[in-house]
Amino acid sequence: MKKLLIASTALVATAGMASADITISGSANAGIHSGLDTAGASTAVVADGIYSNAGVAFALSGATDNGISFSASVDVMAGNKVDQGDFEYDGDDDGAMDLGAVSMAGTFGTLTFDDAGIDNLYNDAYTAADVSYSTTVGAVSLTVAHDTSGAADANSMSAGYTASGMGFTLLASDGSAGTSASVAVSYALNDTVSVTGKTDQVAGAESVQTITASTTLNGVSVALSSANNSTWDVDLGYTAGGFALTYGVDETDGWTATASSALGGGATFAAGVDSNDSMYAGVSFAF
């Protein structure tokens, strides 16, 4: 997973347009890891050792005289890295220059181009799309994503609506077995407590209904979820003064615990351990 953070330098130029900006940012990460699964491996491969990487990103943005804004990004990263969120070892980066998304936005909405780089809106484990379009119609937000190669599970859409503390979300994606879709309704009981109900129908499978309740108060967060397929999750968190702790457990008794602390000057320490005896610990720097 690439994490390129914090802008430090901006170059401003004009050339027949309203404005144009190039922002340069950099990052570096280093640490140790043990027992992490190797991402993309067809069979279980456990990795131990150190990780270290550094990268530079260029974010380009501007606007035409008639009010259409546009943006693009290019980045390069070298070294090896870990995915802290998934407790995975991602291996070596090729050190090559990579093109990110190119987008245009205006009163018509936002059009984004990113070859095989746009996550499926229903499930990011499905095939990534190449182009997406998003817009807002009144209080309704709409996004569609399309894959030009014609992969069976790549085309997807999302719709959302929020009013009076209630939120409605519809996600859908096509596939060889039919259309998969989920509908979620959330309600904020007050400033600290919210409840969400969701039904998820994967094509060719039984639908799953899930209820989630969450609350946050004085830096302490608690989220509880339970589904009709006998799965459940409990997630706890605590944040204060740049320090954060999380703990999560599910019906399999699998658990994860993480800690992070801002060290100042763009540096952050993070560590994690889980029930599979996997761990990582290291420092990230933003330039």
VODRENVO-464235 format. One record per residue (C-alpha): x, y, z; residue number from 1. Coordinates in nm, 4 decimals. Example, Ala and Ser with C-alpha at 12.3 -4.5 7.8 and 13.67 -1.06 7.14 Angstrom:
<tigus>
<tigu <1.2300,-0.4500,0.7800>,1>;
<tigu <1.3670,-0.1060,0.7140>,2>;
</tigus>
This chain:
<tigus>
<tigu <0.0000,0.0000,0.0000>,1>;
<tigu <0.1435,0.3345,-0.0960>,2>;
<tigu <0.1308,0.6134,0.1590>,3>;
<tigu <0.2652,0.9405,0.0199>,4>;
<tigu <0.1955,1.2187,0.2672>,5>;
<tigu <0.2133,1.5918,0.3445>,6>;
<tigu <0.2815,1.8570,0.0836>,7>;
<tigu <0.5973,2.0559,0.1412>,8>;
<tigu <0.6740,2.2434,-0.1813>,9>;
<tigu <0.4415,2.4154,-0.4302>,10>;
<tigu <0.5324,2.5553,-0.7701>,11>;
<tigu <0.2826,2.7938,-0.9286>,12>;
<tigu <0.2691,2.8681,-1.3003>,13>;
<tigu <0.0258,3.0107,-1.5523>,14>;
<tigu <0.0080,2.9264,-1.9202>,15>;
<tigu <-0.3230,3.0100,-2.0818>,16>;
<tigu <-0.5276,2.8880,-1.7878>,17>;
<tigu <-0.6754,3.0335,-1.4712>,18>;
<tigu <-0.4209,2.8647,-1.2425>,19>;
<tigu <-0.1922,2.5628,-1.2173>,20>;
<tigu <-0.0129,2.4069,-0.9213>,21>;
<tigu <0.2462,2.1337,-0.8803>,22>;
<tigu <0.2817,2.0044,-0.5251>,23>;
<tigu <0.5734,1.7823,-0.4279>,24>;
<tigu <0.5499,1.5518,-0.1254>,25>;
<tigu <0.7687,1.2769,0.0097>,26>;
<tigu <0.7615,0.9914,0.2580>,27>;
<tigu <0.9827,0.7238,0.4093>,28>;
<tigu <0.9035,0.4185,0.6228>,29>;
<tigu <1.1238,0.1759,0.8132>,30>;
<tigu <1.0740,-0.0957,1.0712>,31>;
<tigu <1.0620,-0.4652,1.1530>,32>;
<tigu <0.7991,-0.7311,1.0844>,33>;
<tigu <0.7388,-1.0947,1.1697>,34>;
<tigu <0.4805,-1.3550,1.0708>,35>;
<tigu <0.3094,-1.1372,0.8088>,36>;
<tigu <0.1329,-1.3102,0.5191>,37>;
<tigu <0.2823,-1.2263,0.1809>,38>;
<tigu <0.0321,-1.0307,-0.0302>,39>;
<tigu <-0.0720,-1.2036,-0.3522>,40>;
<tigu <0.0770,-1.5423,-0.2620>,41>;
<tigu <-0.1372,-1.8351,-0.3817>,42>;
<tigu <-0.0303,-2.0396,-0.0782>,43>;
<tigu <0.0501,-1.9271,0.2744>,44>;
<tigu <0.3924,-1.7609,0.2828>,45>;
<tigu <0.5076,-1.5979,0.6052>,46>;
<tigu <0.7614,-1.3163,0.5914>,47>;
<tigu <1.0031,-1.1982,0.8621>,48>;
<tigu <1.2628,-0.9223,0.8513>,49>;
<tigu <1.2836,-0.5478,0.8078>,50>;
<tigu <1.1098,-0.3086,0.5728>,51>;
<tigu <1.2291,0.0274,0.4438>,52>;
<tigu <1.1137,0.2464,0.1586>,53>;
<tigu <1.1045,0.6043,0.0387>,54>;
<tigu <0.8956,0.7815,-0.2207>,55>;
<tigu <0.8194,1.1107,-0.3900>,56>;
<tigu <0.4811,1.2186,-0.5287>,57>;
<tigu <0.3883,1.4991,-0.7659>,58>;
<tigu <0.0299,1.6259,-0.7478>,59>;
<tigu <-0.0728,1.8457,-1.0399>,60>;
<tigu <-0.3850,2.0604,-1.0350>,61>;
<tigu <-0.5283,2.3546,-1.2199>,62>;
<tigu <-0.8385,2.5150,-1.3641>,63>;
<tigu <-0.9434,2.6390,-1.7059>,64>;
<tigu <-1.0744,2.9894,-1.7658>,65>;
<tigu <-1.4297,2.8537,-1.7871>,66>;
<tigu <-1.4137,2.6905,-1.4424>,67>;
<tigu <-1.3265,2.3283,-1.5138>,68>;
<tigu <-1.0739,2.1998,-1.2599>,69>;
<tigu <-0.8362,1.9155,-1.3392>,70>;
<tigu <-0.5799,1.7102,-1.1519>,71>;
<tigu <-0.3274,1.4311,-1.2006>,72>;
<tigu <-0.0550,1.2629,-0.9998>,73>;
<tigu <0.2751,1.0874,-1.0619>,74>;
<tigu <0.4763,0.9058,-0.7956>,75>;
<tigu <0.7772,0.6820,-0.7507>,76>;
<tigu <0.8579,0.4579,-0.4538>,77>;
<tigu <1.1544,0.2290,-0.3936>,78>;
<tigu <1.2186,-0.0301,-0.1251>,79>;
<tigu <0.9985,-0.2918,0.0398>,80>;
<tigu <0.6853,-0.2296,0.2410>,81>;
<tigu <0.4161,-0.3740,0.4670>,82>;
<tigu <0.0407,-0.3228,0.4645>,83>;
<tigu <-0.0254,-0.2374,0.8275>,84>;
<tigu <-0.4050,-0.2427,0.7887>,85>;
<tigu <-0.4097,-0.6019,0.6547>,86>;
<tigu <-0.1008,-0.7342,0.8376>,87>;
<tigu <0.0583,-0.8265,0.5037>,88>;
<tigu <0.4076,-0.8015,0.3577>,89>;
<tigu <0.3746,-0.6307,0.0179>,90>;
<tigu <0.7313,-0.7023,-0.0964>,91>;
<tigu <0.9565,-0.4906,-0.3159>,92>;
<tigu <0.8408,-0.1905,-0.5151>,93>;
<tigu <0.9791,-0.1700,-0.8683>,94>;
<tigu <1.1041,0.1868,-0.8209>,95>;
<tigu <0.9352,0.2918,-1.1454>,96>;
<tigu <0.7399,0.6127,-1.2023>,97>;
<tigu <0.3665,0.5424,-1.1683>,98>;
<tigu <0.0794,0.7501,-1.3064>,99>;
<tigu <-0.2163,0.8027,-1.0758>,100>;
<tigu <-0.5675,0.9169,-1.1587>,101>;
<tigu <-0.6378,1.1983,-1.4036>,102>;
<tigu <-0.9648,1.3780,-1.3311>,103>;
<tigu <-1.1750,1.6696,-1.4516>,104>;
<tigu <-1.4481,1.8340,-1.2459>,105>;
<tigu <-1.7085,2.1015,-1.3105>,106>;
<tigu <-2.0810,2.1648,-1.2936>,107>;
<tigu <-2.1235,1.8435,-1.4956>,108>;
<tigu <-1.9686,1.6344,-1.2176>,109>;
<tigu <-1.6308,1.4612,-1.1923>,110>;
<tigu <-1.4798,1.2351,-1.4576>,111>;
<tigu <-1.1821,1.0213,-1.3508>,112>;
<tigu <-0.9454,0.8115,-1.5637>,113>;
<tigu <-0.7120,0.5556,-1.4030>,114>;
<tigu <-0.6251,0.2386,-1.5946>,115>;
<tigu <-0.7129,-0.0565,-1.3654>,116>;
<tigu <-0.6774,0.1805,-1.0700>,117>;
<tigu <-1.0362,0.2575,-0.9620>,118>;
<tigu <-1.1645,0.0283,-0.6871>,119>;
<tigu <-1.4897,-0.1551,-0.7492>,120>;
<tigu <-1.7528,0.0465,-0.5626>,121>;
<tigu <-1.9286,-0.2623,-0.4231>,122>;
<tigu <-1.6247,-0.4680,-0.3230>,123>;
<tigu <-1.2629,-0.3608,-0.3736>,124>;
<tigu <-1.1623,-0.7283,-0.4025>,125>;
<tigu <-1.3388,-0.7348,-0.7397>,126>;
<tigu <-1.1680,-0.6270,-1.0638>,127>;
<tigu <-1.0671,-0.2592,-1.0659>,128>;
<tigu <-1.2244,-0.0217,-1.3182>,129>;
<tigu <-1.0640,0.2252,-1.5615>,130>;
<tigu <-1.3020,0.5228,-1.5636>,131>;
<tigu <-1.5615,0.6628,-1.3261>,132>;
<tigu <-1.8177,0.9420,-1.3240>,133>;
<tigu <-1.9693,1.0996,-1.0141>,134>;
<tigu <-2.2249,1.3744,-0.9653>,135>;
<tigu <-2.4746,1.5110,-0.7161>,136>;
<tigu <-2.8445,1.5541,-0.7933>,137>;
<tigu <-3.0049,1.7470,-0.5099>,138>;
<tigu <-2.9273,1.5504,-0.1939>,139>;
<tigu <-2.8388,1.2337,-0.3873>,140>;
<tigu <-2.4779,1.1453,-0.4756>,141>;
<tigu <-2.4186,0.9076,-0.7663>,142>;
<tigu <-2.1037,0.7322,-0.8916>,143>;
<tigu <-2.0558,0.4747,-1.1685>,144>;
<tigu <-1.7315,0.2918,-1.2548>,145>;
<tigu <-1.6601,0.1102,-1.5818>,146>;
<tigu <-1.3919,-0.1344,-1.6928>,147>;
<tigu <-1.3055,-0.1084,-2.0616>,148>;
<tigu <-1.1649,-0.4638,-2.0794>,149>;
<tigu <-1.5088,-0.6112,-2.0121>,150>;
<tigu <-1.4183,-0.8069,-1.6968>,151>;
<tigu <-1.7316,-0.9678,-1.5546>,152>;
<tigu <-1.7127,-0.8123,-1.2081>,153>;
<tigu <-1.5577,-0.4709,-1.2796>,154>;
<tigu <-1.8577,-0.2432,-1.3512>,155>;
<tigu <-2.0158,-0.0979,-1.0374>,156>;
<tigu <-2.2216,0.1906,-0.8991>,157>;
<tigu <-2.3016,0.3654,-0.5735>,158>;
<tigu <-2.5781,0.6012,-0.4622>,159>;
<tigu <-2.6172,0.7857,-0.1352>,160>;
<tigu <-2.8715,1.0128,0.0329>,161>;
<tigu <-2.8526,1.1912,0.3693>,162>;
<tigu <-3.1264,1.3851,0.5479>,163>;
<tigu <-3.2177,1.4613,0.9116>,164>;
<tigu <-2.9538,1.2345,1.0621>,165>;
<tigu <-3.0379,0.9406,0.8355>,166>;
<tigu <-2.8159,0.8085,0.5590>,167>;
<tigu <-2.9062,0.5678,0.2792>,168>;
<tigu <-2.6442,0.3884,0.0656>,169>;
<tigu <-2.6861,0.1565,-0.2322>,170>;
<tigu <-2.3883,-0.0308,-0.3804>,171>;
<tigu <-2.4013,-0.2711,-0.6753>,172>;
<tigu <-2.1721,-0.4566,-0.9151>,173>;
<tigu <-2.2289,-0.6910,-1.2059>,174>;
<tigu <-2.0693,-1.0347,-1.2309>,175>;
<tigu <-2.0785,-1.3637,-1.4172>,176>;
<tigu <-2.3320,-1.4998,-1.1646>,177>;
<tigu <-2.5521,-1.1891,-1.1779>,178>;
<tigu <-2.5699,-0.8605,-0.9871>,179>;
<tigu <-2.4433,-0.8226,-0.6312>,180>;
<tigu <-2.5890,-0.5394,-0.4231>,181>;
<tigu <-2.6032,-0.4015,-0.0709>,182>;
<tigu <-2.8366,-0.1491,0.0905>,183>;
<tigu <-2.7493,0.0262,0.4172>,184>;
<tigu <-2.9469,0.2636,0.6386>,185>;
<tigu <-2.7736,0.4580,0.9162>,186>;
<tigu <-2.9187,0.6824,1.1839>,187>;
<tigu <-2.7372,0.9162,1.4231>,188>;
<tigu <-2.9221,0.8940,1.7551>,189>;
<tigu <-2.7187,1.1901,1.8852>,190>;
<tigu <-2.3725,1.3402,1.8457>,191>;
<tigu <-2.2022,1.0301,1.9848>,192>;
<tigu <-2.4191,0.7257,1.9018>,193>;
<tigu <-2.5162,0.5889,1.5596>,194>;
<tigu <-2.6854,0.2696,1.4377>,195>;
<tigu <-2.6554,0.1067,1.0934>,196>;
<tigu <-2.8540,-0.1734,0.9333>,197>;
<tigu <-2.7350,-0.3384,0.6098>,198>;
<tigu <-2.8482,-0.6167,0.3809>,199>;
<tigu <-2.5925,-0.7605,0.1393>,200>;
<tigu <-2.6830,-0.9916,-0.1487>,201>;
<tigu <-2.3864,-1.1468,-0.3289>,202>;
<tigu <-2.4938,-1.2947,-0.6629>,203>;
<tigu <-2.5685,-1.6638,-0.6233>,204>;
<tigu <-2.5498,-1.6584,-0.2429>,205>;
<tigu <-2.7844,-1.6031,0.0507>,206>;
<tigu <-2.8320,-1.2432,0.1612>,207>;
<tigu <-2.6668,-1.1336,0.4869>,208>;
<tigu <-2.8206,-0.8800,0.7255>,209>;
<tigu <-2.5948,-0.6900,0.9662>,210>;
<tigu <-2.6683,-0.4512,1.2541>,211>;
<tigu <-2.3918,-0.2179,1.3801>,212>;
<tigu <-2.3944,0.0256,1.6717>,213>;
<tigu <-2.1088,0.2660,1.7453>,214>;
<tigu <-2.0335,0.5402,1.9933>,215>;
<tigu <-1.7482,0.7835,2.0610>,216>;
<tigu <-1.7035,0.9810,2.3816>,217>;
<tigu <-1.3983,1.1551,2.5291>,218>;
<tigu <-1.1618,0.9816,2.2888>,219>;
<tigu <-1.3053,0.6326,2.3502>,220>;
<tigu <-1.4803,0.4570,2.0612>,221>;
<tigu <-1.6807,0.1335,2.0656>,222>;
<tigu <-1.8368,-0.0435,1.7668>,223>;
<tigu <-2.0419,-0.3650,1.7861>,224>;
<tigu <-2.1765,-0.5542,1.4854>,225>;
<tigu <-2.3695,-0.8785,1.4438>,226>;
<tigu <-2.4993,-1.0585,1.1337>,227>;
<tigu <-2.7516,-1.3353,1.0707>,228>;
<tigu <-2.4740,-1.5663,0.9427>,229>;
<tigu <-2.3379,-1.6000,1.2992>,230>;
<tigu <-2.0544,-1.3523,1.2494>,231>;
<tigu <-1.9805,-1.0606,1.4821>,232>;
<tigu <-1.7141,-0.7978,1.5525>,233>;
<tigu <-1.6192,-0.5822,1.8503>,234>;
<tigu <-1.3841,-0.2862,1.7909>,235>;
<tigu <-1.2453,-0.0586,2.0617>,236>;
<tigu <-1.0365,0.2544,2.0215>,237>;
<tigu <-0.8781,0.5315,2.2223>,238>;
<tigu <-0.7159,0.8542,2.0996>,239>;
<tigu <-0.5580,1.1401,2.2911>,240>;
<tigu <-0.2913,1.3960,2.2073>,241>;
<tigu <-0.1590,1.2260,1.8941>,242>;
<tigu <-0.1650,0.8800,2.0554>,243>;
<tigu <-0.4066,0.6065,1.9395>,244>;
<tigu <-0.4857,0.2496,2.0468>,245>;
<tigu <-0.7182,0.0018,1.8721>,246>;
<tigu <-0.8342,-0.3497,1.9531>,247>;
<tigu <-1.0680,-0.5688,1.7509>,248>;
<tigu <-1.1986,-0.9245,1.7926>,249>;
<tigu <-1.4420,-1.1397,1.5948>,250>;
<tigu <-1.6413,-1.4631,1.6244>,251>;
<tigu <-1.3344,-1.6753,1.5411>,252>;
<tigu <-1.1500,-1.5286,1.8428>,253>;
<tigu <-0.9148,-1.3672,1.5948>,254>;
<tigu <-0.7941,-1.0326,1.7243>,255>;
<tigu <-0.5726,-0.7397,1.6283>,256>;
<tigu <-0.4182,-0.4669,1.8423>,257>;
<tigu <-0.2428,-0.1541,1.7133>,258>;
<tigu <-0.0813,0.1549,1.8606>,259>;
<tigu <0.0449,0.4751,1.7003>,260>;
<tigu <0.1955,0.7975,1.8246>,261>;
<tigu <0.2829,1.1232,1.6526>,262>;
<tigu <0.6487,1.2023,1.7227>,263>;
<tigu <0.6445,1.5530,1.5774>,264>;
<tigu <0.8182,1.6921,1.2736>,265>;
<tigu <0.6180,1.4693,1.0391>,266>;
<tigu <0.7238,1.1436,1.2070>,267>;
<tigu <0.4867,0.8762,1.3408>,268>;
<tigu <0.5525,0.5515,1.5263>,269>;
<tigu <0.3153,0.2586,1.4650>,270>;
<tigu <0.3062,-0.1013,1.5871>,271>;
<tigu <0.0620,-0.3888,1.5628>,272>;
<tigu <0.0174,-0.7510,1.6686>,273>;
<tigu <-0.2548,-1.0074,1.6007>,274>;
<tigu <-0.3737,-1.3523,1.7071>,275>;
<tigu <-0.1710,-1.5177,1.4280>,276>;
<tigu <0.1562,-1.4097,1.5948>,277>;
<tigu <0.2055,-1.1478,1.3240>,278>;
<tigu <0.3619,-0.8160,1.4181>,279>;
<tigu <0.5127,-0.4977,1.2791>,280>;
<tigu <0.6744,-0.1936,1.4364>,281>;
<tigu <0.8298,0.1063,1.2704>,282>;
<tigu <0.8437,0.4748,1.1990>,283>;
<tigu <0.7053,0.6721,0.9051>,284>;
<tigu <0.8281,1.0137,0.7964>,285>;
<tigu <0.6510,1.2776,0.5889>,286>;
<tigu <0.8467,1.5457,0.4045>,287>;
</tigus>
